Amino acid sequence: MPTCSIVLDARLSGARLPRQLGTLHKAVRQGKHQGAVELLVVDDTKDARLSSLTQRYGVRLLSTDAMALGGRLNAAVSSSAGEILIFPGAAIDLSPVWVTDLVSGNRSAEWDAVVLGAHRPSSLPLLWRLLRRPSLVAAFCVTRSWFERIGGFDPALEAEALPELLSRLRACQARVANGEY
């Protein structure tokens, strides 16, 4: 079973961070993969409440200087140990099912990266979301070997960091799977 590092960005998650940590903690605790998953929160906000929140859930808190999202995520990955790197999206409520599906078994042999999208809403809410331009990506996973091979995230990018990494993976012929949770 591969080891996984789940990286959350405090600034990107915002007010959803406590709920995301609760869901992930529950999924890891209930699954058969307790030792195989590490949870990390990267923070450049210097919010004092994050220390007690991460301690409550047994999550590692990594403080960074103020930098773009790509730089923060690169800093977190360099401090992680997982063979599979998971970056949950901030705009979607997490489901413990996708954590279990990704971590259990060695399904990573079938892909180099996987993009888990949210279930598509009806056309009117979809149009509204497209106009507001949020991502419909629920989670993005990549093997450490491919992440390191393409040089990680562009440290200067903010919101475009994940889509840009995905574009480079596809351009390098990585096996990128798509799915829904």
Backbone bond lengths (Angstrom), bond angles and torsions (degrees), N, CA, C in turn:
res aa  C-N    CA-C-N  psi(-1)  N-CA   C-N-CA  omega(-1)  CA-C   N-CA-C  phi
1 M - - - 1.440 - - 1.529 108.93 -
2 P 1.327 117.41 126.88 1.462 119.61 -179.12 1.522 111.69 -72.30
3 T 1.316 115.85 151.94 1.459 119.78 174.69 1.524 108.18 -85.57
4 C 1.336 115.77 146.42 1.455 121.38 -177.38 1.515 110.52 -125.19
5 S 1.304 115.34 143.46 1.458 122.33 171.72 1.520 107.24 -116.50
6 I 1.322 116.46 120.35 1.459 122.05 177.51 1.521 106.56 -102.76
7 V 1.335 116.00 118.36 1.459 122.14 -174.41 1.521 109.87 -112.15
8 L 1.329 115.18 121.41 1.461 121.61 175.52 1.519 108.52 -112.08
9 D 1.317 116.66 140.47 1.450 121.66 175.89 1.525 108.36 -100.90
10 A 1.330 116.98 123.35 1.470 121.38 -176.03 1.524 111.61 -61.08
11 R 1.310 117.08 -41.83 1.471 120.01 -178.67 1.533 110.66 -67.35
12 L 1.317 117.47 -43.97 1.455 121.70 -179.03 1.532 111.09 -67.68
13 S 1.325 117.36 -41.06 1.468 121.17 -178.89 1.518 111.90 -72.12
14 G 1.314 117.17 -37.02 1.461 121.15 177.92 1.517 112.48 58.41
15 A 1.323 116.03 -131.53 1.461 122.09 -176.11 1.525 112.64 -68.27
16 R 1.321 118.28 -16.15 1.469 121.43 179.51 1.524 112.86 -80.94
17 L 1.319 117.95 -10.62 1.462 121.29 -174.73 1.530 113.28 -55.80
18 P 1.335 121.28 -47.43 1.474 118.87 179.31 1.530 112.80 -59.17
19 R 1.326 116.69 -40.82 1.469 120.00 179.38 1.521 110.81 -67.77
20 Q 1.327 117.05 -40.56 1.467 120.28 178.27 1.526 110.67 -63.20
21 L 1.322 116.91 -44.99 1.467 119.87 179.69 1.525 111.07 -63.50
22 G 1.319 117.35 -40.40 1.462 120.81 177.44 1.513 112.16 -61.12
23 T 1.328 116.21 -44.58 1.468 121.00 179.24 1.523 111.32 -64.45
24 L 1.320 116.39 -46.76 1.464 119.94 -179.07 1.523 111.39 -65.97
25 H 1.318 117.05 -41.54 1.465 120.99 178.66 1.531 110.24 -60.63
26 K 1.319 116.11 -43.65 1.473 121.17 179.01 1.528 110.82 -63.57
27 A 1.333 116.94 -43.51 1.460 120.80 -179.17 1.521 111.01 -64.24
28 V 1.315 116.81 -42.15 1.465 120.63 -179.44 1.518 110.15 -68.95
29 R 1.330 117.37 -41.48 1.464 121.66 -178.47 1.528 111.56 -66.86
30 Q 1.331 117.31 -38.51 1.465 121.03 -177.96 1.520 112.89 -79.78
31 G 1.314 116.61 -24.65 1.458 120.15 -177.26 1.509 112.12 -76.98
32 K 1.323 114.47 172.46 1.462 121.22 179.08 1.521 110.77 -92.04
33 H 1.320 116.43 17.35 1.450 121.10 -172.33 1.518 112.13 -121.75
34 Q 1.338 117.76 32.23 1.458 121.29 -174.00 1.520 113.61 -52.78
35 G 1.302 118.40 -48.17 1.455 120.41 -177.56 1.513 113.85 -78.32
36 A 1.325 117.22 -10.59 1.450 120.83 -173.59 1.529 112.95 -93.57
37 V 1.330 118.12 -1.26 1.460 121.21 -175.90 1.517 110.09 -125.94
38 E 1.328 115.71 131.12 1.457 119.78 171.85 1.521 108.08 -117.80
39 L 1.324 115.77 138.96 1.456 121.97 178.71 1.516 108.65 -107.61
40 L 1.328 116.38 131.71 1.461 121.95 179.95 1.524 109.50 -130.46
41 V 1.323 115.97 141.64 1.457 121.96 171.88 1.513 106.81 -120.78
42 V 1.323 116.34 124.07 1.461 120.92 176.86 1.530 107.40 -101.08
43 D 1.342 115.47 135.99 1.456 120.25 -172.52 1.518 111.38 -138.91
44 D 1.319 115.57 133.23 1.458 120.27 170.71 1.525 110.62 -121.78
45 T 1.341 116.20 9.90 1.463 120.31 -177.55 1.521 112.68 -85.73
46 K 1.320 117.28 -20.86 1.480 123.12 -177.06 1.529 111.31 61.64
47 D 1.328 116.74 28.73 1.464 122.09 178.02 1.527 109.10 -72.78
48 A 1.322 117.18 119.42 1.472 122.18 -176.17 1.527 112.45 -64.19
49 R 1.314 118.59 -24.77 1.472 121.89 -178.76 1.527 112.45 -69.36
50 L 1.321 117.24 -23.03 1.467 120.48 -177.01 1.517 112.52 -64.86
51 S 1.313 117.32 -32.16 1.461 120.41 -179.54 1.524 111.32 -61.17
52 S 1.327 117.41 -48.86 1.471 119.67 -179.83 1.532 111.12 -70.14
53 L 1.334 117.37 -34.90 1.460 120.63 178.96 1.529 111.14 -63.96
54 T 1.308 116.91 -46.16 1.468 119.74 -178.90 1.526 111.40 -70.18
55 Q 1.328 117.73 -33.68 1.468 120.36 176.65 1.522 110.74 -65.32
56 R 1.326 117.19 -38.91 1.464 121.31 -179.67 1.525 111.08 -58.59
57 Y 1.329 116.77 -36.67 1.458 120.53 -177.39 1.524 113.58 -101.52
58 G 1.302 118.56 4.06 1.460 121.13 179.38 1.506 113.31 67.10
59 V 1.319 116.69 38.66 1.453 123.21 -176.55 1.520 109.02 -107.05
60 R 1.322 116.03 142.70 1.462 120.25 176.14 1.517 110.31 -79.40
61 L 1.333 116.35 129.54 1.460 122.35 177.79 1.524 108.79 -103.30
62 L 1.324 116.53 124.07 1.460 122.44 179.27 1.520 108.19 -113.79
63 S 1.309 117.19 114.36 1.460 121.26 178.25 1.521 109.63 -90.98
64 T 1.336 115.52 136.80 1.459 120.84 178.63 1.518 108.54 -128.19
65 D 1.308 115.08 166.37 1.458 120.27 171.31 1.519 107.47 -72.10
66 A 1.323 115.47 165.48 1.465 119.74 177.48 1.522 108.98 -63.46
67 M 1.311 115.83 121.86 1.461 122.22 178.54 1.515 108.33 -156.71
68 A 1.301 116.96 171.39 1.457 122.12 179.61 1.528 110.27 -68.75
69 L 1.324 115.91 163.19 1.461 122.41 -178.22 1.524 111.94 -54.75
70 G 1.328 117.67 -43.81 1.464 120.36 179.52 1.515 112.49 -57.51
71 G 1.306 117.47 -41.87 1.461 122.07 178.07 1.515 112.34 -67.42
72 R 1.335 116.57 -40.48 1.472 120.20 178.89 1.526 111.06 -64.35
73 L 1.320 116.48 -43.57 1.468 119.69 -179.57 1.528 111.20 -68.31
74 N 1.323 118.05 -37.63 1.471 120.69 175.50 1.521 110.69 -61.23
75 A 1.339 117.12 -40.98 1.465 121.02 178.64 1.524 110.64 -62.64
76 A 1.321 116.64 -40.62 1.462 120.17 179.04 1.523 111.28 -66.59
77 V 1.318 116.96 -42.96 1.468 120.49 -179.88 1.523 110.45 -63.08
78 S 1.315 117.59 -39.33 1.468 119.12 -179.81 1.527 111.92 -66.57
79 S 1.327 117.82 -20.10 1.468 121.69 177.35 1.520 112.71 -96.90
80 S 1.313 117.14 -0.20 1.462 120.72 -176.76 1.521 110.85 -98.20
81 A 1.335 115.25 168.92 1.459 120.08 -177.68 1.528 113.30 -122.55
82 G 1.329 117.62 -3.35 1.458 120.79 -173.25 1.513 114.80 -70.66
83 E 1.327 115.50 147.94 1.463 122.08 173.77 1.515 110.63 -80.05
84 I 1.348 116.23 -25.89 1.457 122.63 176.30 1.520 106.62 -116.40
85 L 1.320 115.78 130.11 1.461 121.75 -179.40 1.523 108.28 -107.31
86 I 1.323 116.23 125.76 1.458 121.51 -176.81 1.527 108.36 -118.76
87 F 1.331 115.29 128.63 1.461 122.05 179.57 1.525 108.33 -122.09
88 P 1.342 117.76 95.59 1.467 119.82 178.83 1.527 110.80 -66.90
89 G 1.315 116.70 142.53 1.460 120.82 175.68 1.517 110.23 -75.61
90 A 1.311 116.56 155.36 1.466 120.82 -175.70 1.519 112.76 -85.65
91 A 1.313 118.73 -28.33 1.458 121.00 -170.70 1.520 113.76 -84.56
92 I 1.295 118.14 -5.24 1.456 121.43 -174.51 1.521 109.47 -116.93
93 D 1.350 116.55 136.90 1.456 119.61 173.80 1.522 108.58 -68.68
94 L 1.304 115.68 134.22 1.457 121.35 -176.74 1.522 111.43 -80.36
95 S 1.294 115.26 150.80 1.455 121.90 175.84 1.524 108.01 -118.73
96 P 1.347 117.49 133.04 1.465 118.56 177.92 1.525 113.10 -61.27
97 V 1.333 116.93 -20.25 1.467 121.16 -176.95 1.525 111.52 -63.33
98 W 1.338 117.83 -43.89 1.463 118.50 -176.50 1.510 111.52 -68.27
99 V 1.334 117.81 -31.45 1.466 119.54 176.84 1.518 109.39 -63.57
100 T 1.329 116.26 -47.28 1.457 121.29 -179.93 1.522 110.94 -61.82
101 D 1.330 116.69 -43.99 1.470 120.72 -179.61 1.521 112.21 -61.48
102 L 1.326 116.52 -41.75 1.464 119.61 -178.20 1.513 112.56 -72.34
103 V 1.318 116.50 -38.06 1.456 120.46 -172.83 1.519 112.21 -84.70
104 S 1.325 117.78 -38.64 1.465 119.76 -176.13 1.524 110.15 -74.53
105 G 1.285 114.82 138.40 1.458 120.02 -179.49 1.517 110.73 74.29
106 N 1.296 115.98 172.36 1.459 119.94 179.52 1.517 109.38 -105.08
107 R 1.331 116.43 59.43 1.454 120.92 -179.71 1.518 111.46 -72.21
108 S 1.338 116.44 -14.86 1.466 118.55 -179.72 1.526 111.80 -65.79
109 A 1.330 118.12 -12.16 1.460 120.44 176.17 1.532 110.65 -69.14
110 E 1.336 117.07 -18.10 1.455 122.03 -178.62 1.520 113.08 -88.05
111 W 1.343 118.27 -14.47 1.463 121.27 -176.54 1.525 110.85 -149.31
112 D 1.328 114.68 160.45 1.455 121.68 173.66 1.523 109.97 -100.31
113 A 1.312 115.43 -28.04 1.464 122.25 176.51 1.517 107.39 -150.53
114 V 1.303 116.02 153.66 1.461 120.22 176.73 1.516 108.47 -141.66
115 V 1.324 114.54 137.71 1.452 121.81 177.19 1.514 106.37 -111.75
116 L 1.322 115.81 117.11 1.456 120.20 177.00 1.517 107.66 -98.24
117 G 1.321 116.14 117.40 1.456 120.75 179.04 1.507 110.49 -99.09
118 A 1.310 114.63 160.01 1.459 120.30 177.04 1.521 109.16 -75.62
119 H 1.321 116.27 157.68 1.458 119.39 172.16 1.518 107.76 -58.14
120 R 1.298 116.27 137.31 1.457 120.29 -178.28 1.536 109.95 -72.57
121 P 1.332 116.75 129.02 1.455 119.58 177.54 1.525 110.09 -76.71
122 S 1.345 116.65 176.92 1.458 119.86 176.75 1.520 109.15 -63.28
123 S 1.321 117.65 170.38 1.461 121.29 -169.77 1.528 114.11 -64.45
124 L 1.322 119.51 -37.89 1.459 119.74 -178.37 1.531 112.46 -66.66
125 P 1.350 119.13 -49.89 1.475 117.46 174.84 1.522 112.93 -62.83
126 L 1.346 117.24 -33.05 1.458 120.24 177.87 1.524 110.24 -63.60
127 L 1.334 116.77 -44.29 1.460 120.55 177.99 1.530 110.40 -61.21
128 W 1.317 117.13 -42.58 1.467 121.22 178.99 1.533 110.32 -61.56
129 R 1.313 117.26 -43.93 1.464 120.65 179.31 1.521 111.68 -65.09
130 L 1.327 116.56 -40.19 1.457 119.46 179.38 1.527 111.23 -64.59
131 L 1.327 116.29 -37.21 1.456 119.66 177.60 1.527 111.41 -66.25
132 R 1.305 116.32 -36.26 1.467 120.58 178.89 1.520 111.34 -82.42
133 R 1.331 117.79 -14.04 1.457 127.52 175.42 1.525 116.42 64.34
134 P 1.333 121.27 32.88 1.462 117.80 172.14 1.518 109.54 -78.63
135 S 1.282 115.71 162.34 1.454 120.65 -179.83 1.519 109.92 -81.20
136 L 1.320 117.04 141.64 1.455 121.43 173.27 1.525 110.29 -94.50
137 V 1.324 116.85 14.61 1.451 121.46 178.93 1.522 108.98 -82.95
138 A 1.331 116.40 123.59 1.459 121.01 178.78 1.518 110.55 -87.09
139 A 1.317 116.75 -34.59 1.466 120.91 179.65 1.521 108.97 -160.09
140 F 1.313 114.62 150.22 1.450 121.71 178.05 1.515 106.48 -128.70
141 C 1.320 117.57 127.32 1.463 122.14 -179.08 1.522 108.57 -125.31
142 V 1.322 115.10 144.60 1.452 120.19 178.05 1.528 107.95 -148.86
143 T 1.312 116.16 145.72 1.458 119.08 175.74 1.524 108.65 -72.49
144 R 1.314 115.83 147.49 1.465 120.11 -179.29 1.530 111.17 -59.48
145 S 1.324 116.48 -38.46 1.469 118.59 -177.80 1.522 111.21 -61.07
146 W 1.332 118.72 -42.28 1.463 120.62 178.30 1.523 110.98 -71.97
147 F 1.317 117.18 -37.38 1.464 120.56 178.03 1.527 110.17 -58.57
148 E 1.316 116.16 -45.98 1.465 120.47 -179.76 1.527 111.61 -72.37
149 R 1.321 117.39 -35.48 1.459 121.65 -179.65 1.529 111.89 -60.33
150 I 1.339 117.15 -38.08 1.473 119.30 -178.12 1.527 112.43 -97.88
151 G 1.319 117.52 6.55 1.464 120.38 173.03 1.509 115.88 86.22
152 G 1.327 118.15 14.66 1.464 121.07 176.99 1.511 112.61 70.97
153 F 1.331 114.49 -161.94 1.460 121.09 -179.58 1.526 110.33 -74.88
154 D 1.305 116.24 152.55 1.458 120.94 171.03 1.525 106.44 -72.32
155 P 1.334 118.94 115.25 1.462 121.39 -173.95 1.521 114.49 -66.90
156 A 1.309 118.67 -11.80 1.465 121.23 -179.65 1.523 112.69 -91.57
157 L 1.339 117.17 -8.80 1.465 119.86 -174.82 1.520 111.71 -93.39
158 E 1.316 115.32 145.16 1.464 121.84 177.09 1.533 107.84 -101.38
159 A 1.305 118.73 -101.00 1.468 122.27 -175.75 1.524 112.81 -64.03
160 E 1.317 117.63 -25.56 1.463 121.61 -177.18 1.516 112.88 -84.58
161 A 1.319 119.06 -0.79 1.466 121.43 -173.78 1.527 112.42 -60.29
162 L 1.332 118.22 -48.48 1.461 120.00 -178.43 1.523 112.45 -69.91
163 P 1.348 119.67 -48.06 1.471 118.05 178.27 1.528 113.12 -60.77
164 E 1.316 117.37 -35.02 1.459 120.90 179.87 1.525 110.84 -67.31
165 L 1.333 116.96 -41.09 1.465 120.73 176.90 1.526 109.86 -62.84
166 L 1.307 116.49 -42.51 1.461 121.40 178.30 1.532 110.74 -61.45
167 S 1.321 117.56 -41.72 1.474 121.18 177.77 1.523 111.16 -61.76
168 R 1.322 117.05 -42.68 1.472 119.82 178.88 1.520 111.13 -66.55
169 L 1.333 117.63 -37.39 1.466 120.09 177.29 1.525 110.53 -60.92
170 R 1.315 115.60 -46.26 1.463 119.36 -179.90 1.524 111.04 -65.10
171 A 1.325 117.21 -39.43 1.468 120.85 179.54 1.526 111.54 -64.84
172 C 1.322 116.98 -27.60 1.473 121.58 -179.97 1.530 111.84 -91.68
173 Q 1.316 117.22 11.13 1.455 123.12 176.93 1.532 114.00 67.91
174 A 1.317 117.08 28.47 1.471 119.75 173.68 1.522 108.27 -70.46
175 R 1.310 115.88 150.32 1.464 120.86 177.90 1.523 107.53 -81.83
176 V 1.334 116.39 102.06 1.466 122.30 -177.60 1.534 107.99 -105.08
177 A 1.325 114.95 116.61 1.464 120.91 179.67 1.531 108.72 -96.69
178 N 1.315 116.27 151.16 1.456 122.09 176.64 1.525 107.87 -119.41
179 G 1.310 116.14 145.27 1.451 120.27 178.21 1.509 110.60 -158.51
180 E 1.315 115.00 174.99 1.455 121.92 175.89 1.499 108.32 -123.98
181 Y 1.319 116.23 154.33 1.457 118.96 175.95 1.490 109.72 -111.31
